Amino acid sequence: MVFGRIKELTILKNAESDSVSHFIAVYGRRRVGKTFLIREGFGYRFTFQHAGLSKGGLKKQLSSFEASLKDAGMTSIPKCKNWMEAFELLKDLIRASSEKRKIIFLDELSWMDTQNSDLIPALENFWNGWASARKDIVLIVCASATSWIMNKIIHNRGGLHNRITDRILLENFTLSECEMFTRNNGLSFSREQILQYYMVFGGVPYYWTFLKKGMSIAQNIDSILFAKDAALKDEFDYLYSSIFAKPEEYLTIIKTLSTRKAGMTREELIKNSGIPNSGNLTKKLNELESCGFIRKYSSFGKKAKNSLFQLIDNFTLFYYRFLETKTTDEHLWTNIINTPRVNTWAGLAYERVVLQHTNEIKRKLGISGIHTEIQSWYAIPDKDLNLPGVQIDLLIVRNDRVINLCEIKYSLSEFTITKKDDADIKTKVDVFMRTTKTRHAIFPTLITTVGLVDNTYSTNIQSVITLEDLFG
């Protein structure tokens, strides 16, 4: 049974009941539930379904496709030399089907697109030259390599241009959706505990299926990641190798970005990673961004060339803090809770959770209907102007000429603004206004977990967002 995903299921159901053919592209981060959604959406009833092989050249891919044709009921299957011949066999299978709607599901399509395979021209010929002329076909293509499906299918500049009838970007669950998911599975966790797990795994549904009843979040994390037979012990390696054919350089980028909280400019990334400046680097950065591992953000008032690249994936951040160095402690997480090491990570992880819930923040601020831009901002020290370097994690730039300058603070209890905190916030506001020369009003905004202690230094805070607000 699919949890949530009402809008996405509606698209699939409408395609199934329509009187014209549909070409649907489904994409999103690996483990987000694309295959499960499609199978459940169509009740596991497919005229033909096939999943590409994660490893293997054209010959192996074609052989696997032939096996799927056999599983679908085709008896006489000649050996295919290329994808054109393979899709001709698929046409024969469809012609022989008595089903009212022919549901064709091609999963992990990017894996089928091996070097010099000519998969896309064959797919183009199948859809444009045959399937689209019928009224009874629903073709669903799916891939975890988001950049691949965007470039090769959705934004195709050749024969598949504008041929997609429906597109589904399957996104991670929000905190609220994860809460409903746990309750639906009979798990009793507080919102603080749900946040702890979210900071480790993000809103990727697959990872939430491993939670067990009767165990604390810390015990669950130990069992899932650190135990001798931990289910996700090797997940990090598999995650990247399953998306990228040669993941080494992607991982070099990721690891380099993991060392800098705010992210790096392109020039800083090149300097620290040793990767040469080229179009190949641009391609890899775009792919990592489209897959949801990193984000590229502009700094208010600065040119695009000064944009920063920041590691945003929760699980990857956790990996480099706690999993990269192998440990024999099967209860590591339980044993190091509330240590400085964990507290430092928690601050970084909470910032990412906040950035993943800007819609909920806008709702709490009462500005959901106002056009906004979500940005961050940084300034290097300027001795001539006597300005210190500052980093602002989140700016909500509003069309009503207000900027919410957000301070993100993870705390296990109500947060107390000290004299030093107050001075830091005032410095950020001052440096920001003097440097950008903005005419927007600046509203210092605190985003924390429990709330804000009312004291002398809290009066300058215009709005307070708590964990409860992030749940929407």
Order of alpha helices (4+ residues) and beta strands (2+ residues): alpha-beta-alpha-beta-alpha-alpha-beta-alpha-alpha-beta-alpha-beta-alpha-alpha-alpha-alpha-alpha-alpha-beta-alpha-alpha-beta-beta-alpha-alpha-alpha-alpha-beta-beta-beta-alpha-beta-beta-alpha
